[in-house]
Amino acid sequence: MALRLDDKKAVVAEVAAVAAKAHSAVAAEYRGLTVSQLTNLRKVARESGVYLRVIKNTLARRAVEGTDFACMQEGLVGPLILAFSIEDPGSAARVVYDFSKQHEKLVVRLVAVGGKQYGASEIERLSKLPNKEQALAILMGVMKAPIEKFVRTLAEPHAKLARTVAAIRDQKQAA
């Protein structure tokens, strides 16, 4: 069933609003996937904080116009499903990459991050980006390392003295 003009405007406005606040976008060809597989993909995307939408390419071009994802306009060809990362930059790539490993009919066509378009081969690298919790854990580890090293350095002379005294004690007891 064809969309009326008002419905098309609403779809474009909705996708444009999501694209304006998204961190990254992935466009994948879904030709050959069953309805149940697409439903499963949508469920996984929803749980991961990813906005997933099948949209006509002409409407998608209008929706991404004026956003960081305007670079994708020429590549929007064929039956595509758009995935936008809302929470962290790698979430859409993780969802699409993991699903495409299980279902070879989902083929990644475009990846866009920070106003630049990348080829489909970059999805693996983007999917390996840490999420917010992992990034914070890495940051805390990096921030904590110098302090731990400083404390160990301060404690080492005392520990070395204690080991030396213990070694002399053991040596005298053995003699």
Chimera marker file (.cmm) of the C-alpha trace (Angstrom):
<marker_set name="trace">
<marker id="1" x="0.000" y="0.000" z="0.000" r="1" g="1" b="0" radius="0.5"/>
<marker id="2" x="1.405" y="3.372" z="-1.032" r="1" g="1" b="0" radius="0.5"/>
<marker id="3" x="1.977" y="6.047" z="1.556" r="1" g="1" b="0" radius="0.5"/>
<marker id="4" x="0.131" y="9.327" z="1.392" r="1" g="1" b="0" radius="0.5"/>
<marker id="5" x="2.098" y="12.547" z="1.302" r="1" g="1" b="0" radius="0.5"/>
<marker id="6" x="1.409" y="13.261" z="4.975" r="1" g="1" b="0" radius="0.5"/>
<marker id="7" x="2.610" y="9.779" z="5.937" r="1" g="1" b="0" radius="0.5"/>
<marker id="8" x="5.781" y="10.247" z="3.886" r="1" g="1" b="0" radius="0.5"/>
<marker id="9" x="6.467" y="13.573" z="5.594" r="1" g="1" b="0" radius="0.5"/>
<marker id="10" x="5.971" y="11.946" z="8.994" r="1" g="1" b="0" radius="0.5"/>
<marker id="11" x="8.371" y="9.097" z="8.146" r="1" g="1" b="0" radius="0.5"/>
<marker id="12" x="11.004" y="11.546" z="6.858" r="1" g="1" b="0" radius="0.5"/>
<marker id="13" x="10.638" y="13.717" z="9.971" r="1" g="1" b="0" radius="0.5"/>
<marker id="14" x="10.933" y="10.697" z="12.279" r="1" g="1" b="0" radius="0.5"/>
<marker id="15" x="14.047" y="9.312" z="10.572" r="1" g="1" b="0" radius="0.5"/>
<marker id="16" x="15.595" y="12.807" z="10.342" r="1" g="1" b="0" radius="0.5"/>
<marker id="17" x="15.079" y="13.318" z="14.084" r="1" g="1" b="0" radius="0.5"/>
<marker id="18" x="16.751" y="9.992" z="14.845" r="1" g="1" b="0" radius="0.5"/>
<marker id="19" x="19.601" y="10.666" z="12.391" r="1" g="1" b="0" radius="0.5"/>
<marker id="20" x="20.230" y="14.071" z="13.957" r="1" g="1" b="0" radius="0.5"/>
<marker id="21" x="21.007" y="12.537" z="17.348" r="1" g="1" b="0" radius="0.5"/>
<marker id="22" x="22.545" y="9.225" z="16.198" r="1" g="1" b="0" radius="0.5"/>
<marker id="23" x="26.235" y="8.415" z="16.565" r="1" g="1" b="0" radius="0.5"/>
<marker id="24" x="26.580" y="6.094" z="13.556" r="1" g="1" b="0" radius="0.5"/>
<marker id="25" x="24.507" y="4.493" z="10.822" r="1" g="1" b="0" radius="0.5"/>
<marker id="26" x="24.607" y="1.197" z="8.957" r="1" g="1" b="0" radius="0.5"/>
<marker id="27" x="22.732" y="0.420" z="5.745" r="1" g="1" b="0" radius="0.5"/>
<marker id="28" x="22.303" y="-3.259" z="4.919" r="1" g="1" b="0" radius="0.5"/>
<marker id="29" x="20.543" y="-5.097" z="2.126" r="1" g="1" b="0" radius="0.5"/>
<marker id="30" x="17.932" y="-7.452" z="3.535" r="1" g="1" b="0" radius="0.5"/>
<marker id="31" x="16.845" y="-9.200" z="0.314" r="1" g="1" b="0" radius="0.5"/>
<marker id="32" x="15.991" y="-12.859" z="0.967" r="1" g="1" b="0" radius="0.5"/>
<marker id="33" x="15.368" y="-12.603" z="4.718" r="1" g="1" b="0" radius="0.5"/>
<marker id="34" x="12.099" y="-13.982" z="6.003" r="1" g="1" b="0" radius="0.5"/>
<marker id="35" x="9.618" y="-11.966" z="8.033" r="1" g="1" b="0" radius="0.5"/>
<marker id="36" x="10.457" y="-13.910" z="11.185" r="1" g="1" b="0" radius="0.5"/>
<marker id="37" x="14.178" y="-13.213" z="10.697" r="1" g="1" b="0" radius="0.5"/>
<marker id="38" x="13.508" y="-9.485" z="10.250" r="1" g="1" b="0" radius="0.5"/>
<marker id="39" x="11.268" y="-9.529" z="13.323" r="1" g="1" b="0" radius="0.5"/>
<marker id="40" x="14.070" y="-11.165" z="15.283" r="1" g="1" b="0" radius="0.5"/>
<marker id="41" x="16.518" y="-8.525" z="14.008" r="1" g="1" b="0" radius="0.5"/>
<marker id="42" x="14.149" y="-5.749" z="15.084" r="1" g="1" b="0" radius="0.5"/>
<marker id="43" x="13.788" y="-7.319" z="18.533" r="1" g="1" b="0" radius="0.5"/>
<marker id="44" x="17.559" y="-7.531" z="19.019" r="1" g="1" b="0" radius="0.5"/>
<marker id="45" x="17.962" y="-3.957" z="17.775" r="1" g="1" b="0" radius="0.5"/>
<marker id="46" x="15.297" y="-2.648" z="20.136" r="1" g="1" b="0" radius="0.5"/>
<marker id="47" x="16.993" y="-4.361" z="23.098" r="1" g="1" b="0" radius="0.5"/>
<marker id="48" x="20.345" y="-2.863" z="22.101" r="1" g="1" b="0" radius="0.5"/>
<marker id="49" x="19.112" y="0.720" z="21.742" r="1" g="1" b="0" radius="0.5"/>
<marker id="50" x="19.329" y="0.726" z="17.941" r="1" g="1" b="0" radius="0.5"/>
<marker id="51" x="16.748" y="2.421" z="15.714" r="1" g="1" b="0" radius="0.5"/>
<marker id="52" x="16.035" y="0.096" z="12.807" r="1" g="1" b="0" radius="0.5"/>
<marker id="53" x="13.861" y="1.077" z="9.852" r="1" g="1" b="0" radius="0.5"/>
<marker id="54" x="13.045" y="-0.179" z="6.372" r="1" g="1" b="0" radius="0.5"/>
<marker id="55" x="12.394" y="2.950" z="4.355" r="1" g="1" b="0" radius="0.5"/>
<marker id="56" x="12.215" y="3.861" z="0.692" r="1" g="1" b="0" radius="0.5"/>
<marker id="57" x="15.523" y="5.173" z="-0.557" r="1" g="1" b="0" radius="0.5"/>
<marker id="58" x="14.101" y="8.479" z="-1.779" r="1" g="1" b="0" radius="0.5"/>
<marker id="59" x="12.624" y="9.126" z="1.665" r="1" g="1" b="0" radius="0.5"/>
<marker id="60" x="15.865" y="8.037" z="3.329" r="1" g="1" b="0" radius="0.5"/>
<marker id="61" x="17.861" y="10.465" z="1.187" r="1" g="1" b="0" radius="0.5"/>
<marker id="62" x="15.596" y="13.307" z="2.271" r="1" g="1" b="0" radius="0.5"/>
<marker id="63" x="15.751" y="12.218" z="5.913" r="1" g="1" b="0" radius="0.5"/>
<marker id="64" x="19.553" y="12.162" z="6.138" r="1" g="1" b="0" radius="0.5"/>
<marker id="65" x="19.924" y="15.424" z="4.235" r="1" g="1" b="0" radius="0.5"/>
<marker id="66" x="21.432" y="18.035" z="6.515" r="1" g="1" b="0" radius="0.5"/>
<marker id="67" x="22.720" y="15.484" z="9.059" r="1" g="1" b="0" radius="0.5"/>
<marker id="68" x="26.085" y="13.803" z="9.544" r="1" g="1" b="0" radius="0.5"/>
<marker id="69" x="24.819" y="10.960" z="7.382" r="1" g="1" b="0" radius="0.5"/>
<marker id="70" x="24.262" y="13.002" z="4.223" r="1" g="1" b="0" radius="0.5"/>
<marker id="71" x="27.380" y="11.281" z="2.887" r="1" g="1" b="0" radius="0.5"/>
<marker id="72" x="25.313" y="8.098" z="2.522" r="1" g="1" b="0" radius="0.5"/>
<marker id="73" x="22.858" y="9.564" z="0.001" r="1" g="1" b="0" radius="0.5"/>
<marker id="74" x="24.517" y="8.216" z="-3.157" r="1" g="1" b="0" radius="0.5"/>
<marker id="75" x="24.880" y="4.719" z="-1.692" r="1" g="1" b="0" radius="0.5"/>
<marker id="76" x="21.212" y="4.290" z="-0.806" r="1" g="1" b="0" radius="0.5"/>
<marker id="77" x="20.312" y="1.913" z="-3.629" r="1" g="1" b="0" radius="0.5"/>
<marker id="78" x="18.277" y="-1.277" z="-3.479" r="1" g="1" b="0" radius="0.5"/>
<marker id="79" x="16.222" y="-2.727" z="-0.643" r="1" g="1" b="0" radius="0.5"/>
<marker id="80" x="17.986" y="-1.395" z="2.432" r="1" g="1" b="0" radius="0.5"/>
<marker id="81" x="17.360" y="-1.426" z="6.143" r="1" g="1" b="0" radius="0.5"/>
<marker id="82" x="18.842" y="1.501" z="8.069" r="1" g="1" b="0" radius="0.5"/>
<marker id="83" x="20.207" y="1.067" z="11.579" r="1" g="1" b="0" radius="0.5"/>
<marker id="84" x="21.111" y="4.103" z="13.684" r="1" g="1" b="0" radius="0.5"/>
<marker id="85" x="23.157" y="3.887" z="16.893" r="1" g="1" b="0" radius="0.5"/>
<marker id="86" x="21.440" y="5.945" z="19.537" r="1" g="1" b="0" radius="0.5"/>
<marker id="87" x="23.309" y="5.000" z="22.734" r="1" g="1" b="0" radius="0.5"/>
<marker id="88" x="26.890" y="4.330" z="21.615" r="1" g="1" b="0" radius="0.5"/>
<marker id="89" x="28.666" y="4.458" z="18.232" r="1" g="1" b="0" radius="0.5"/>
<marker id="90" x="29.148" y="0.711" z="17.867" r="1" g="1" b="0" radius="0.5"/>
<marker id="91" x="25.716" y="-0.602" z="18.833" r="1" g="1" b="0" radius="0.5"/>
<marker id="92" x="24.157" y="-0.608" z="15.337" r="1" g="1" b="0" radius="0.5"/>
<marker id="93" x="27.282" y="-2.157" z="13.861" r="1" g="1" b="0" radius="0.5"/>
<marker id="94" x="27.283" y="-4.871" z="16.554" r="1" g="1" b="0" radius="0.5"/>
<marker id="95" x="23.640" y="-5.760" z="15.924" r="1" g="1" b="0" radius="0.5"/>
<marker id="96" x="23.966" y="-5.865" z="12.128" r="1" g="1" b="0" radius="0.5"/>
<marker id="97" x="27.374" y="-7.576" z="12.132" r="1" g="1" b="0" radius="0.5"/>
<marker id="98" x="26.301" y="-10.306" z="14.575" r="1" g="1" b="0" radius="0.5"/>
<marker id="99" x="23.063" y="-10.890" z="12.674" r="1" g="1" b="0" radius="0.5"/>
<marker id="100" x="24.858" y="-10.984" z="9.307" r="1" g="1" b="0" radius="0.5"/>
<marker id="101" x="27.231" y="-13.666" z="10.613" r="1" g="1" b="0" radius="0.5"/>
<marker id="102" x="24.215" y="-15.894" z="11.313" r="1" g="1" b="0" radius="0.5"/>
<marker id="103" x="22.228" y="-14.914" z="8.198" r="1" g="1" b="0" radius="0.5"/>
<marker id="104" x="24.358" y="-14.432" z="5.098" r="1" g="1" b="0" radius="0.5"/>
<marker id="105" x="21.450" y="-12.822" z="3.225" r="1" g="1" b="0" radius="0.5"/>
<marker id="106" x="21.837" y="-9.661" z="5.308" r="1" g="1" b="0" radius="0.5"/>
<marker id="107" x="24.619" y="-7.862" z="3.437" r="1" g="1" b="0" radius="0.5"/>
<marker id="108" x="26.141" y="-4.648" z="4.778" r="1" g="1" b="0" radius="0.5"/>
<marker id="109" x="26.396" y="-1.926" z="2.125" r="1" g="1" b="0" radius="0.5"/>
<marker id="110" x="27.307" y="1.297" z="3.949" r="1" g="1" b="0" radius="0.5"/>
<marker id="111" x="28.706" y="2.416" z="7.280" r="1" g="1" b="0" radius="0.5"/>
<marker id="112" x="28.785" y="6.067" z="8.315" r="1" g="1" b="0" radius="0.5"/>
<marker id="113" x="30.348" y="7.620" z="11.409" r="1" g="1" b="0" radius="0.5"/>
<marker id="114" x="31.055" y="11.255" z="12.130" r="1" g="1" b="0" radius="0.5"/>
<marker id="115" x="30.047" y="12.532" z="8.713" r="1" g="1" b="0" radius="0.5"/>
<marker id="116" x="32.219" y="10.071" z="6.800" r="1" g="1" b="0" radius="0.5"/>
<marker id="117" x="31.089" y="7.083" z="4.799" r="1" g="1" b="0" radius="0.5"/>
<marker id="118" x="33.055" y="3.859" z="5.005" r="1" g="1" b="0" radius="0.5"/>
<marker id="119" x="32.840" y="0.625" z="3.113" r="1" g="1" b="0" radius="0.5"/>
<marker id="120" x="31.115" y="-2.486" z="4.329" r="1" g="1" b="0" radius="0.5"/>
<marker id="121" x="34.442" y="-3.942" z="5.436" r="1" g="1" b="0" radius="0.5"/>
<marker id="122" x="34.672" y="-1.384" z="8.270" r="1" g="1" b="0" radius="0.5"/>
<marker id="123" x="31.633" y="-2.765" z="10.090" r="1" g="1" b="0" radius="0.5"/>
<marker id="124" x="33.734" y="-5.310" z="11.965" r="1" g="1" b="0" radius="0.5"/>
<marker id="125" x="36.036" y="-2.610" z="13.322" r="1" g="1" b="0" radius="0.5"/>
<marker id="126" x="33.088" y="-0.425" z="14.311" r="1" g="1" b="0" radius="0.5"/>
<marker id="127" x="31.333" y="-3.362" z="15.979" r="1" g="1" b="0" radius="0.5"/>
<marker id="128" x="34.376" y="-3.929" z="18.194" r="1" g="1" b="0" radius="0.5"/>
<marker id="129" x="34.209" y="-0.436" z="19.700" r="1" g="1" b="0" radius="0.5"/>
<marker id="130" x="33.535" y="-0.572" z="23.444" r="1" g="1" b="0" radius="0.5"/>
<marker id="131" x="30.146" y="0.439" z="24.757" r="1" g="1" b="0" radius="0.5"/>
<marker id="132" x="29.781" y="3.142" z="27.407" r="1" g="1" b="0" radius="0.5"/>
<marker id="133" x="30.378" y="0.869" z="30.409" r="1" g="1" b="0" radius="0.5"/>
<marker id="134" x="33.414" y="-0.774" z="28.812" r="1" g="1" b="0" radius="0.5"/>
<marker id="135" x="34.878" y="2.592" z="27.831" r="1" g="1" b="0" radius="0.5"/>
<marker id="136" x="34.452" y="3.895" z="31.368" r="1" g="1" b="0" radius="0.5"/>
<marker id="137" x="36.118" y="0.764" z="32.766" r="1" g="1" b="0" radius="0.5"/>
<marker id="138" x="39.065" y="1.215" z="30.395" r="1" g="1" b="0" radius="0.5"/>
<marker id="139" x="39.332" y="4.895" z="31.348" r="1" g="1" b="0" radius="0.5"/>
<marker id="140" x="39.262" y="4.107" z="35.066" r="1" g="1" b="0" radius="0.5"/>
<marker id="141" x="41.957" y="1.454" z="34.593" r="1" g="1" b="0" radius="0.5"/>
<marker id="142" x="44.150" y="3.943" z="32.760" r="1" g="1" b="0" radius="0.5"/>
<marker id="143" x="43.573" y="6.590" z="35.418" r="1" g="1" b="0" radius="0.5"/>
<marker id="144" x="44.206" y="4.174" z="38.283" r="1" g="1" b="0" radius="0.5"/>
<marker id="145" x="47.434" y="2.644" z="36.915" r="1" g="1" b="0" radius="0.5"/>
<marker id="146" x="49.830" y="5.525" z="37.776" r="1" g="1" b="0" radius="0.5"/>
<marker id="147" x="48.504" y="5.726" z="41.330" r="1" g="1" b="0" radius="0.5"/>
<marker id="148" x="48.896" y="1.970" z="41.841" r="1" g="1" b="0" radius="0.5"/>
<marker id="149" x="52.423" y="2.113" z="40.478" r="1" g="1" b="0" radius="0.5"/>
<marker id="150" x="53.263" y="5.026" z="42.779" r="1" g="1" b="0" radius="0.5"/>
<marker id="151" x="51.923" y="3.171" z="45.831" r="1" g="1" b="0" radius="0.5"/>
<marker id="152" x="53.890" y="0.032" z="44.919" r="1" g="1" b="0" radius="0.5"/>
<marker id="153" x="57.024" y="2.137" z="44.483" r="1" g="1" b="0" radius="0.5"/>
<marker id="154" x="56.550" y="3.724" z="47.913" r="1" g="1" b="0" radius="0.5"/>
<marker id="155" x="55.893" y="0.356" z="49.584" r="1" g="1" b="0" radius="0.5"/>
<marker id="156" x="58.773" y="-1.501" z="47.940" r="1" g="1" b="0" radius="0.5"/>
<marker id="157" x="61.666" y="-0.303" z="50.188" r="1" g="1" b="0" radius="0.5"/>
<marker id="158" x="59.775" y="-1.448" z="53.307" r="1" g="1" b="0" radius="0.5"/>
<marker id="159" x="58.876" y="-4.763" z="51.710" r="1" g="1" b="0" radius="0.5"/>
<marker id="160" x="62.455" y="-5.287" z="50.564" r="1" g="1" b="0" radius="0.5"/>
<marker id="161" x="63.746" y="-4.576" z="54.069" r="1" g="1" b="0" radius="0.5"/>
<marker id="162" x="61.260" y="-7.052" z="55.535" r="1" g="1" b="0" radius="0.5"/>
<marker id="163" x="62.304" y="-9.729" z="53.018" r="1" g="1" b="0" radius="0.5"/>
<marker id="164" x="65.974" y="-9.109" z="53.757" r="1" g="1" b="0" radius="0.5"/>
<marker id="165" x="65.441" y="-9.393" z="57.537" r="1" g="1" b="0" radius="0.5"/>
<marker id="166" x="63.393" y="-12.578" z="57.020" r="1" g="1" b="0" radius="0.5"/>
<marker id="167" x="66.133" y="-14.051" z="54.820" r="1" g="1" b="0" radius="0.5"/>
<marker id="168" x="68.808" y="-13.274" z="57.442" r="1" g="1" b="0" radius="0.5"/>
<marker id="169" x="66.591" y="-14.823" z="60.165" r="1" g="1" b="0" radius="0.5"/>
<marker id="170" x="66.069" y="-17.989" z="58.090" r="1" g="1" b="0" radius="0.5"/>
<marker id="171" x="69.802" y="-18.174" z="57.399" r="1" g="1" b="0" radius="0.5"/>
<marker id="172" x="70.680" y="-17.893" z="61.122" r="1" g="1" b="0" radius="0.5"/>
<marker id="173" x="68.062" y="-20.501" z="62.085" r="1" g="1" b="0" radius="0.5"/>
<marker id="174" x="69.418" y="-22.933" z="59.495" r="1" g="1" b="0" radius="0.5"/>
<marker id="175" x="72.990" y="-22.545" z="60.803" r="1" g="1" b="0" radius="0.5"/>
<link id1="1" id2="2" r="1" g="1" b="0" radius="0.2"/>
<link id1="2" id2="3" r="1" g="1" b="0" radius="0.2"/>
<link id1="3" id2="4" r="1" g="1" b="0" radius="0.2"/>
<link id1="4" id2="5" r="1" g="1" b="0" radius="0.2"/>
<link id1="5" id2="6" r="1" g="1" b="0" radius="0.2"/>
<link id1="6" id2="7" r="1" g="1" b="0" radius="0.2"/>
<link id1="7" id2="8" r="1" g="1" b="0" radius="0.2"/>
<link id1="8" id2="9" r="1" g="1" b="0" radius="0.2"/>
<link id1="9" id2="10" r="1" g="1" b="0" radius="0.2"/>
<link id1="10" id2="11" r="1" g="1" b="0" radius="0.2"/>
<link id1="11" id2="12" r="1" g="1" b="0" radius="0.2"/>
<link id1="12" id2="13" r="1" g="1" b="0" radius="0.2"/>
<link id1="13" id2="14" r="1" g="1" b="0" radius="0.2"/>
<link id1="14" id2="15" r="1" g="1" b="0" radius="0.2"/>
<link id1="15" id2="16" r="1" g="1" b="0" radius="0.2"/>
<link id1="16" id2="17" r="1" g="1" b="0" radius="0.2"/>
<link id1="17" id2="18" r="1" g="1" b="0" radius="0.2"/>
<link id1="18" id2="19" r="1" g="1" b="0" radius="0.2"/>
<link id1="19" id2="20" r="1" g="1" b="0" radius="0.2"/>
<link id1="20" id2="21" r="1" g="1" b="0" radius="0.2"/>
<link id1="21" id2="22" r="1" g="1" b="0" radius="0.2"/>
<link id1="22" id2="23" r="1" g="1" b="0" radius="0.2"/>
<link id1="23" id2="24" r="1" g="1" b="0" radius="0.2"/>
<link id1="24" id2="25" r="1" g="1" b="0" radius="0.2"/>
<link id1="25" id2="26" r="1" g="1" b="0" radius="0.2"/>
<link id1="26" id2="27" r="1" g="1" b="0" radius="0.2"/>
<link id1="27" id2="28" r="1" g="1" b="0" radius="0.2"/>
<link id1="28" id2="29" r="1" g="1" b="0" radius="0.2"/>
<link id1="29" id2="30" r="1" g="1" b="0" radius="0.2"/>
<link id1="30" id2="31" r="1" g="1" b="0" radius="0.2"/>
<link id1="31" id2="32" r="1" g="1" b="0" radius="0.2"/>
<link id1="32" id2="33" r="1" g="1" b="0" radius="0.2"/>
<link id1="33" id2="34" r="1" g="1" b="0" radius="0.2"/>
<link id1="34" id2="35" r="1" g="1" b="0" radius="0.2"/>
<link id1="35" id2="36" r="1" g="1" b="0" radius="0.2"/>
<link id1="36" id2="37" r="1" g="1" b="0" radius="0.2"/>
<link id1="37" id2="38" r="1" g="1" b="0" radius="0.2"/>
<link id1="38" id2="39" r="1" g="1" b="0" radius="0.2"/>
<link id1="39" id2="40" r="1" g="1" b="0" radius="0.2"/>
<link id1="40" id2="41" r="1" g="1" b="0" radius="0.2"/>
<link id1="41" id2="42" r="1" g="1" b="0" radius="0.2"/>
<link id1="42" id2="43" r="1" g="1" b="0" radius="0.2"/>
<link id1="43" id2="44" r="1" g="1" b="0" radius="0.2"/>
<link id1="44" id2="45" r="1" g="1" b="0" radius="0.2"/>
<link id1="45" id2="46" r="1" g="1" b="0" radius="0.2"/>
<link id1="46" id2="47" r="1" g="1" b="0" radius="0.2"/>
<link id1="47" id2="48" r="1" g="1" b="0" radius="0.2"/>
<link id1="48" id2="49" r="1" g="1" b="0" radius="0.2"/>
<link id1="49" id2="50" r="1" g="1" b="0" radius="0.2"/>
<link id1="50" id2="51" r="1" g="1" b="0" radius="0.2"/>
<link id1="51" id2="52" r="1" g="1" b="0" radius="0.2"/>
<link id1="52" id2="53" r="1" g="1" b="0" radius="0.2"/>
<link id1="53" id2="54" r="1" g="1" b="0" radius="0.2"/>
<link id1="54" id2="55" r="1" g="1" b="0" radius="0.2"/>
<link id1="55" id2="56" r="1" g="1" b="0" radius="0.2"/>
<link id1="56" id2="57" r="1" g="1" b="0" radius="0.2"/>
<link id1="57" id2="58" r="1" g="1" b="0" radius="0.2"/>
<link id1="58" id2="59" r="1" g="1" b="0" radius="0.2"/>
<link id1="59" id2="60" r="1" g="1" b="0" radius="0.2"/>
<link id1="60" id2="61" r="1" g="1" b="0" radius="0.2"/>
<link id1="61" id2="62" r="1" g="1" b="0" radius="0.2"/>
<link id1="62" id2="63" r="1" g="1" b="0" radius="0.2"/>
<link id1="63" id2="64" r="1" g="1" b="0" radius="0.2"/>
<link id1="64" id2="65" r="1" g="1" b="0" radius="0.2"/>
<link id1="65" id2="66" r="1" g="1" b="0" radius="0.2"/>
<link id1="66" id2="67" r="1" g="1" b="0" radius="0.2"/>
<link id1="67" id2="68" r="1" g="1" b="0" radius="0.2"/>
<link id1="68" id2="69" r="1" g="1" b="0" radius="0.2"/>
<link id1="69" id2="70" r="1" g="1" b="0" radius="0.2"/>
<link id1="70" id2="71" r="1" g="1" b="0" radius="0.2"/>
<link id1="71" id2="72" r="1" g="1" b="0" radius="0.2"/>
<link id1="72" id2="73" r="1" g="1" b="0" radius="0.2"/>
<link id1="73" id2="74" r="1" g="1" b="0" radius="0.2"/>
<link id1="74" id2="75" r="1" g="1" b="0" radius="0.2"/>
<link id1="75" id2="76" r="1" g="1" b="0" radius="0.2"/>
<link id1="76" id2="77" r="1" g="1" b="0" radius="0.2"/>
<link id1="77" id2="78" r="1" g="1" b="0" radius="0.2"/>
<link id1="78" id2="79" r="1" g="1" b="0" radius="0.2"/>
<link id1="79" id2="80" r="1" g="1" b="0" radius="0.2"/>
<link id1="80" id2="81" r="1" g="1" b="0" radius="0.2"/>
<link id1="81" id2="82" r="1" g="1" b="0" radius="0.2"/>
<link id1="82" id2="83" r="1" g="1" b="0" radius="0.2"/>
<link id1="83" id2="84" r="1" g="1" b="0" radius="0.2"/>
<link id1="84" id2="85" r="1" g="1" b="0" radius="0.2"/>
<link id1="85" id2="86" r="1" g="1" b="0" radius="0.2"/>
<link id1="86" id2="87" r="1" g="1" b="0" radius="0.2"/>
<link id1="87" id2="88" r="1" g="1" b="0" radius="0.2"/>
<link id1="88" id2="89" r="1" g="1" b="0" radius="0.2"/>
<link id1="89" id2="90" r="1" g="1" b="0" radius="0.2"/>
<link id1="90" id2="91" r="1" g="1" b="0" radius="0.2"/>
<link id1="91" id2="92" r="1" g="1" b="0" radius="0.2"/>
<link id1="92" id2="93" r="1" g="1" b="0" radius="0.2"/>
<link id1="93" id2="94" r="1" g="1" b="0" radius="0.2"/>
<link id1="94" id2="95" r="1" g="1" b="0" radius="0.2"/>
<link id1="95" id2="96" r="1" g="1" b="0" radius="0.2"/>
<link id1="96" id2="97" r="1" g="1" b="0" radius="0.2"/>
<link id1="97" id2="98" r="1" g="1" b="0" radius="0.2"/>
<link id1="98" id2="99" r="1" g="1" b="0" radius="0.2"/>
<link id1="99" id2="100" r="1" g="1" b="0" radius="0.2"/>
<link id1="100" id2="101" r="1" g="1" b="0" radius="0.2"/>
<link id1="101" id2="102" r="1" g="1" b="0" radius="0.2"/>
<link id1="102" id2="103" r="1" g="1" b="0" radius="0.2"/>
<link id1="103" id2="104" r="1" g="1" b="0" radius="0.2"/>
<link id1="104" id2="105" r="1" g="1" b="0" radius="0.2"/>
<link id1="105" id2="106" r="1" g="1" b="0" radius="0.2"/>
<link id1="106" id2="107" r="1" g="1" b="0" radius="0.2"/>
<link id1="107" id2="108" r="1" g="1" b="0" radius="0.2"/>
<link id1="108" id2="109" r="1" g="1" b="0" radius="0.2"/>
<link id1="109" id2="110" r="1" g="1" b="0" radius="0.2"/>
<link id1="110" id2="111" r="1" g="1" b="0" radius="0.2"/>
<link id1="111" id2="112" r="1" g="1" b="0" radius="0.2"/>
<link id1="112" id2="113" r="1" g="1" b="0" radius="0.2"/>
<link id1="113" id2="114" r="1" g="1" b="0" radius="0.2"/>
<link id1="114" id2="115" r="1" g="1" b="0" radius="0.2"/>
<link id1="115" id2="116" r="1" g="1" b="0" radius="0.2"/>
<link id1="116" id2="117" r="1" g="1" b="0" radius="0.2"/>
<link id1="117" id2="118" r="1" g="1" b="0" radius="0.2"/>
<link id1="118" id2="119" r="1" g="1" b="0" radius="0.2"/>
<link id1="119" id2="120" r="1" g="1" b="0" radius="0.2"/>
<link id1="120" id2="121" r="1" g="1" b="0" radius="0.2"/>
<link id1="121" id2="122" r="1" g="1" b="0" radius="0.2"/>
<link id1="122" id2="123" r="1" g="1" b="0" radius="0.2"/>
<link id1="123" id2="124" r="1" g="1" b="0" radius="0.2"/>
<link id1="124" id2="125" r="1" g="1" b="0" radius="0.2"/>
<link id1="125" id2="126" r="1" g="1" b="0" radius="0.2"/>
<link id1="126" id2="127" r="1" g="1" b="0" radius="0.2"/>
<link id1="127" id2="128" r="1" g="1" b="0" radius="0.2"/>
<link id1="128" id2="129" r="1" g="1" b="0" radius="0.2"/>
<link id1="129" id2="130" r="1" g="1" b="0" radius="0.2"/>
<link id1="130" id2="131" r="1" g="1" b="0" radius="0.2"/>
<link id1="131" id2="132" r="1" g="1" b="0" radius="0.2"/>
<link id1="132" id2="133" r="1" g="1" b="0" radius="0.2"/>
<link id1="133" id2="134" r="1" g="1" b="0" radius="0.2"/>
<link id1="134" id2="135" r="1" g="1" b="0" radius="0.2"/>
<link id1="135" id2="136" r="1" g="1" b="0" radius="0.2"/>
<link id1="136" id2="137" r="1" g="1" b="0" radius="0.2"/>
<link id1="137" id2="138" r="1" g="1" b="0" radius="0.2"/>
<link id1="138" id2="139" r="1" g="1" b="0" radius="0.2"/>
<link id1="139" id2="140" r="1" g="1" b="0" radius="0.2"/>
<link id1="140" id2="141" r="1" g="1" b="0" radius="0.2"/>
<link id1="141" id2="142" r="1" g="1" b="0" radius="0.2"/>
<link id1="142" id2="143" r="1" g="1" b="0" radius="0.2"/>
<link id1="143" id2="144" r="1" g="1" b="0" radius="0.2"/>
<link id1="144" id2="145" r="1" g="1" b="0" radius="0.2"/>
<link id1="145" id2="146" r="1" g="1" b="0" radius="0.2"/>
<link id1="146" id2="147" r="1" g="1" b="0" radius="0.2"/>
<link id1="147" id2="148" r="1" g="1" b="0" radius="0.2"/>
<link id1="148" id2="149" r="1" g="1" b="0" radius="0.2"/>
<link id1="149" id2="150" r="1" g="1" b="0" radius="0.2"/>
<link id1="150" id2="151" r="1" g="1" b="0" radius="0.2"/>
<link id1="151" id2="152" r="1" g="1" b="0" radius="0.2"/>
<link id1="152" id2="153" r="1" g="1" b="0" radius="0.2"/>
<link id1="153" id2="154" r="1" g="1" b="0" radius="0.2"/>
<link id1="154" id2="155" r="1" g="1" b="0" radius="0.2"/>
<link id1="155" id2="156" r="1" g="1" b="0" radius="0.2"/>
<link id1="156" id2="157" r="1" g="1" b="0" radius="0.2"/>
<link id1="157" id2="158" r="1" g="1" b="0" radius="0.2"/>
<link id1="158" id2="159" r="1" g="1" b="0" radius="0.2"/>
<link id1="159" id2="160" r="1" g="1" b="0" radius="0.2"/>
<link id1="160" id2="161" r="1" g="1" b="0" radius="0.2"/>
<link id1="161" id2="162" r="1" g="1" b="0" radius="0.2"/>
<link id1="162" id2="163" r="1" g="1" b="0" radius="0.2"/>
<link id1="163" id2="164" r="1" g="1" b="0" radius="0.2"/>
<link id1="164" id2="165" r="1" g="1" b="0" radius="0.2"/>
<link id1="165" id2="166" r="1" g="1" b="0" radius="0.2"/>
<link id1="166" id2="167" r="1" g="1" b="0" radius="0.2"/>
<link id1="167" id2="168" r="1" g="1" b="0" radius="0.2"/>
<link id1="168" id2="169" r="1" g="1" b="0" radius="0.2"/>
<link id1="169" id2="170" r="1" g="1" b="0" radius="0.2"/>
<link id1="170" id2="171" r="1" g="1" b="0" radius="0.2"/>
<link id1="171" id2="172" r="1" g="1" b="0" radius="0.2"/>
<link id1="172" id2="173" r="1" g="1" b="0" radius="0.2"/>
<link id1="173" id2="174" r="1" g="1" b="0" radius="0.2"/>
<link id1="174" id2="175" r="1" g="1" b="0" radius="0.2"/>
</marker_set>
